Every structure is written in C-alpha cells, then in structure tokens.
Amino acid sequence: MKSPTEIVQTVNGHSVELTCHVHGVPAPQIIWSFAKEKMADKYTNLYANNRTLLANQSLVISPVDVSDAGYYQCEASNGVGNNINALIALQVHGKISNFPIPAGIIIMTNFVFN
C-alpha cells in the first residue's frame, strides 16, 4: 500500500469530512474502506452510525471518536479502465477539557517578568 496522499487531523468530538476528488466519464462511484493499520488486505467497507456519505461522495464522520483514527481508502471505479484509489490518514487528538477544581484545592502560579 502506498503512503497516504493526505493526513487529516481533528479533535475527538468534532466532525471531519474526507474528500476523494475524482472525475471521469461515466462518472465514477466511490467506495470507502477503513483499516487501523496500513495493510491492504485488512481494509473493510464502512458505513456506521457516525459516518455519512454525501452526494459528492465525501465521507463525513460526526462526531469523531479516537477509535475512528486510522487509514481511509477511497476507491473510484466507473467500469472503464482500472480502479484508482487514494489513502487518507486520519489522526484524532484527545479533547482538552476544563474540569472543575474541587473545593479546598488552591492553585498557585508564579509569574516572573524580566
């Protein structure tokens, strides 16, 4: 499997749209597949509760979860010639949350200005 053509980064809980730009006559159909690792024989076709295929055949994942991180392959086929594919690596970063400070805890900071 080739290197990812694109690396997309997002934050846990956000939405992400993965696009596969292809053109052809007749118009190609896109099949999205997913794998945790970049192994060609481990890709599975995907459509799950948090994934939507748009009319332009982009794949929307909303909300993104850290378990969605991995490699997304879009394969284009129009019945003429060879199928083509592209690989997108999706990196999902944990969300930084503001948490309440329990009563009785004192936070002290020191600032030094020169």
N, C-alpha and C positions, 0 to 999 in steps of 0.2 A: 504494500500500500504506500502510496506517495505521501509526502509531507502535507500538512494542512495548507490549503490555499488561503485560509483566513483564520485568525484567532479572535474569538469574541469573548469579552469579559463582562460579567454582570454581577449583581449582588443578590443574595438569597432573598426571595420575596418580591423581587421586581419582575418585569416582563422582558422578554427578548424576542426579536424577530430575526430568523435566519433566512437569508435570501439566496436563491440559486438563479443566476441570470443566464438564461439560455434562449436561443432563437432558432427557428428552423421552419421549413415547410415540408410536410404539415407540422403544425405546432407540436412541440414535444410535451410529453407528460412527465411529471416528476414523481419519483418515489424516494421518500426519505427513510433512512435507516440509521440505527444508533448502535454504538458499542462503547463500553467503558474504556477499552484499550484499543490501540490502533492495529487490530488484527482483521484482515479482510474476511476470514471465514467466521467471524463472530458477530457480524452485523445482523441486526434483526429489524424488520419493518416495524415502524412505530406509529401509533396513534393512541394516545392515552387521554385521561380526563383533563390534564393541564396542557394539552397540545392541540392546536387548531391549524388546519391547512387553509390558507387564504385563497381567494380567486386567482391571485398572481402566482400561486403555488409556493409562496413563502410559508415557513413553519413558525408559528407563534407558540411560545411556551410561557404560560402565565397561570399562577405565579411560579417563578423558577425556584427549584429546591436544589440543595447541594447534590442530591442524588442525580440531578439532570446533567451534571458535568460529564464531559466525555467527548466523543467524536461523532459528528453528524455527517452522514454522506448523502448527497443528493445525486440521484442518477437520472439522467434525461434520456428519453427514448421517443422516437417518432416513427419507428418501423422502417426507416430508411437509413442505411449505413450502420455504423457501430454506435452503441450506447456510450455516453460520456458521463463522467462523474467528477464531483468535486468534494473535498473534505473540509469540514469546518470544525475546529476545536473550540468547545465551549468551556470556559473556566468560570466557576461560580464561587464567589467570595462570601464569607460569612458576614452577616449584618452586624454592625456595631450598634448596640442598644444602650439607651440611657436607662439605668436602673436606679430605683430609689435607694437612698442611703438610709440604713436602719437608724432609728433613734439611739442616741448615746454615742454614736461614732463621730469623731471630729476629724475633719480632713484639713491638713495644714500644708501650705505650699510656701516656698521661699523664692522670691524673685530677686535677682541681683542685676542691677543696671550699671553699666560702666560708661 
